[in-house]
Amino acid sequence: MKELTLFSRAREHSRRIAIHSISGEYNYDQLIKNSSVLAHNLLAKKDDLEETHIAFLAAAGADYVTIQWAIWRAGGVALPLCLSAAEPELEYTLTNSEASCVVATKNESIKVSALCKRLEISLLILEETYAVPEKSLPEVEPSRRAMILYTSGTTSKPKGVVSTHANIQAQIETLVAAWEWQPNDTIPLFLPLHHIHGIINVLSCGLWTGAQIEAFSKFNSRTILQRVSENAYSVFMAVPTIYVKLIKAIESQDQRDRGKVIQGFNQMRLMVSGSAALPASVHEKWTTLTGQRLLERYGMTEIGMALSNPFHGERRPGAVGHPLPLVDVRLKAESGELVSAENEIGEIQVRGPCVFNEYWKQPEVTAESFEDGWFKTGDMAVIETGYYRIMGRLSVDIIKSGGYKLSALEIESVLLQHPAIKECAVIGHLDDTWGEVVAAAAVLESGTNLKLNELHDWCRDNLSNYKLPKKLILVEALPRNAIGKVTKHAVKELFSQ
């Protein structure tokens, strides 16, 4: 029987350890066998799930992989749920996706049992499945739908991004080639597994290659640094916030422990940062501290990864490199013209086998998101000496002030270099004279004090390259509970009051 390439590759790795976690070690053979048992439980009397939507809830580890693989091997569409989601969010996801069943581990099932009962959706507990007489599993073509991931929904209700098995395979293969994944690689997994970063970049690329993944239920800097000091990993992937936390944790260590940790990071062959913009100051500080040049890349739920700094070559702080293998990228100006010159802002548009299939139950939105086969990301960028640099979302990060287009992300990155600023968010605030003026809200580091006039002077000296208008609105020391985590939405609310 012909099967998806992911599983035929897993059989080749056979006795190699695939997942290591607090619950034990599992080789590739065990994952194949366990997922086969669950797949037959899901099928029951059916020969093929025929793209039935199956939601699942499991912490990172062998159980997660078992459920995901079982759904795919039975012909279903996998819908990973957020472990920390509140009930209204889970209800929206389950109802919008039209999930017919939820598979959960016993520990996680308590989060959805009452909801499933109320929505009349069947709930299958992984530990309560049992071996059944096996028959041939269905032959699943790569063109079939495989997964639905829900976007963050910053401007509207979250959209279900539907990817096919072929899309997923392309997303994996492009990263395996670009970042030179090897069977002897080891990598920690502490990222959420309802987002593409954890699912594709770490878990799927690792399992595709025959690598070993050490799974954690959540990120804990002390635990991770201990494992790093033991030279446990060859590859490391995280978001900028985690790198900031790791810097602080390393700096608080005594000299002996710090030396072991720095050596552990230094010997890794690849360290990647993504999912948000990495401030250049953090990039440089990490290099100074560990000797590692972080590799930044750009991607999104709909396309996987599209741009990446090179594995071999310059990894430029603040830039996201070049188009990845199998991916076509172009920039298009608001005027409708393709951007051909460097340093001109345009929307990133992407084409290739990695691009998703559709937004679930939103054919009009899907159609509007494409132009002649190119997916319109809504993200703006420029090319500087051959490297793409992200300017931000067209809708929220590009500030049009006095005839200039300013990047809120760039301004935020500079503001974060101020020693007193812990978090900040920058928006364009409507102004009769300038059209929009730059408005920023900041949360200060604990124990620091910053006067507004001092910050104005600092901004004048450090933001002169961004052609800012003379008027700069800044909000003084905001306690965290004033607006919660500093976000653009919160800042807009603040300035509208």
CORPECOR-V362782 format. One record per helix or strand of 2 or more residues. SS is the DSSP state (alpha for helix, beta for strand). FROM is the first residue (numbers start at 0). TO is the last residue. Records with the same first field share a line. If there is no record, write none. Layout:
BEGIN
SS: FROM-TO + FROM-TO
END
This chain:
BEGIN
alpha: 4-12 + 27-42 + 61-72 + 86-96 + 105-108 + 112-118 + 125-127 + 164-177 + 195-208 + 220-228 + 239-250 + 254-265 + 279-289 + 362-367 + 407-414 + 451-461 + 463-465 + 479-482 + 487-495
beta: 16-20 + 23-26 + 52-56 + 76-79 + 100-103 + 121-124 + 144-149 + 159-163 + 185-188 + 211-214 + 234-237 + 269-272 + 294-299 + 303-307 + 320-322 + 326-331 + 345-351 + 357-358 + 369-370 + 373-383 + 386-392 + 397-400 + 403-406 + 420-430 + 434-443 + 471-474
END
